[in-house]
Structure formats: C-alpha cells, structure tokens
Amino acid sequence: VVEQYPQLKATGNVGQLQEELTSTENRISFARQLYNDTATLYNTKQQQFPTNLVAGMAKAAPADLWEIEDHAQRAVPAVDFSLKPGSGSGPALKA
Amino acid sequence: VSAESLNLFQQQEANRRRTTWLVIGFILFFAWLGFGGDFIVSRYTATAPPEAYHHQVPWIGALLTLVAVILAVYAYRTGPEKVLWATGARELDAPRSDAERQLVNVVEEMAIAAGLPRPRIWLVPDHDPNAFATGRDPARSHLAVTEGLLAVCNRDELQGVIGHELGHIKNLDVRLMTTLAALVGAVLLIQDGVLRALRGGARLGGGGGAGGGGRGGKKGGAGPLLAILVVVWVLSWLLAPLITQVLALAVSRKREYLADAMAAQFTRNPLALASALEKIEHSHEPTRAIKRGAAHLCIADPLGRRLTNREGFLADALATHPPMAMRISRLKGMGYAQLKRESGQTV
C-alpha cells in the first residue's frame, strides 16, 4: 500500500508507525552497542599494563561480546501493510 | 573510539574537582572584596580623631563572605531550574506533534546508547537551532532544545546533537557549567545592584562629596601600598563580571571537542553531527532566548559571535566555543575513517 500511495508515508498513522519502528530498532541496537563497548573496554583493561595485574589476581575473565551471527535475526523485520483477508485484520509483522 | 571512555572517570573526577574549586574561588573572591574593603576603611579611620568612627570589626567582609556562601549554595542547588527558567523553556511531558514524539524517542534512544537515565526534556521557544544540557548529576539532568532545531534537523542529525548533550551530562560537564552559569548570573546581578546603589548614593550625597574629598586629601600620607591596594580593590569590583566570563570561557572550549567525540561514539555517525553543526552554523541569527550567562552551556555559541569562527590568540581567550569549522572537520575526519574501516571489512 505504501508503495502505491507515497504520500501515506509522510503523514498520519503510517509515519508515526514508522517512527516507532525506527525507534524500537534503534533502542535495541544502541543497548547492544553499549554492552559491547563496555565489554570491550573491560577486556582491554584486563590486558593493559597497570590494571592487568589486578585482573590477574582477581582472576577476571574476558567478557563475551554480544554478536549476532544469524542473518535472519539481524535482518530488519518487514512490515506488511496489505490488508488482505487471511493476514489478520490489520498490519502484521513478518519476522 | 574507546579512548574517550577510558578517561571518562578522570574527566568526571576533574569536573567534580573543578566545581569545588570554582565555588571556593567564588567565595574567596567575595571575601577579598569584603575584607579588602574593611582593611582599607580601617586604615583610613585609624588616624581619625578619637571621637570619630573607627573601623575595627570587619563586618563588610563577614557580610560579603556570608552572602557569597549563601549564593554559592543557592546557585549549586537551584542552578538548573534557574537556567531553564532564564531561557523560558517549557517541559515536554506529553508530545503533541510528530516532531516532539520523535524528539522524545531520540532522547530515549541516546540515553540507552550513553547508559544514562533519560533526562527531562525541555523545549525553548526560539527559531534559531541550538541545544543545551543542564543539571547537577546524570540522575537529575535536563536537556533542552530550541524549536528551531526540531524544524531544521532530520532524525540522524538530531541524534548527533542529543548525543553531544548526553556526552556533557555523562562527563559531569553540566554540573560545572551550570554552577558557573548561576554564579555568573549572581555576580552580574550583584554588580548591577551595587552600581545602582553607588550611583544613587552619589546623587544623594552630592553636597557632602566635597567634604569627603577634603577628608580624603588629609589622609594622603597613608602610603603608596594602601593606594595600590585601593586601586586593585576597585578594579576587582569593576572586573568581577569580566573575570567570571573568562572563567566560563576557559572552562567550556576543550570539552566541546570531547562531547563531539562522545556523540560520535554513541551514534556511530559523526557525519550526521557534522551536518547538524553546519546547519546550526548557517543560521546566522543569534538565539535570543538564551542569554549571556548560559552561553557556554549550548552546543553552539548562541550569541553568534564572530570570534567563534577563528582560531588564534584572541579567539582562544574570548570565545566560549571552539571554531565551528574545526569541530566539523574533526567530525568529518572521524566519519571518513569509519567509512574506510567499514569498506575495508566488507572487501
């Protein structure tokens, strides 16, 4: 539907839905980014000079990064706006 | 990227320490104004005849120091509210338009990226794009943007600007700069009041002025040291606002680069902030809602001063912000390095 009526995109509910989808996606990826940045910092500290001594004594182990290998998980879920009978009564998320 | 996070704790510690020194310096300065005055008056009245007034109790100094302590505590406590009040900002608690909804979303996203609690969001009714953050600590911080910024920036650029402000919050820059803003405001206010009182006093005491001059002439033998002291004392009264301004400048320039770098770390998109800065730069209008006292809090100099465009000794001494061109070129450098890395990975 959006492809056929481009003006839908800019205004009204579709625009709001798009904004919410973008925001949700961003929140997830920023949370992952923060975790990975912090884990990387922690791992770096374990190997750098003054702190590696303490890390050795405390038996600190490097933290795992949160990587997504599965491409299906990484892919952005597509949003189906076609109001076909059988696909539910409204817009549905296709995972 | 992680070079900035490595010295985050040092940066926070430095800002805590600087805030403390700022408050101590402020109180000491007022103590000097007060006790210096006491000393001068006591020297002048020391040779007065026995029945005349002798200034022995340094009550001016005690009073001014007390006022300074109260002011500093008050400034530290209510600084954020005062700054927001001075800019006429209104809190955005229930977004009414799509642009406001987007702003709330972007702030929440960037708070996640920065690992901070979400700051309270304020809108400044002004058409010039600008933004600032204030607050005492990350848990109770405020983030304000102008309506012009919402109109001018796209989503990515808004992210860059908000990331920059959250960088200031995370560094505890906001504590130092807000306290400074409140103290600058207090000094300006006091000086205005004192000057008005002096002018009023001069007008009232116009007849007595000649007699006063004669009395001063008789004490001419008090010594050159005292004369120098008097000159320095009067100068420090007159220069107080200038000194606080220079302090505000010295405090704010380096950390703009740092906050830019942190925004790049949070968004992973330095080019968006660079283009936002270009847009802010190209709107030549000064941000009228933001007054002098809060200028150093903003992402770009709200007064639109020409000094901000230059490097060099004078600009280094007098501008609150580093030259926009330098900031933009640094961000672009980061952006291109990132693009290079990414293309290297995919090949």
Interface residues (C-beta under 8 A of the other chain):
Chain A: G15 Q16 E19 E20 T22 S23 N26 R27 F30 A31 Q33 L34 D37 T38 T40 L41 T44
Chain B: V1 S2 S5 L6 D98 R101 Q102 N105 V106 E108 E109 M110 I112 A113 A114 G115 R155 Q265 F266 R268
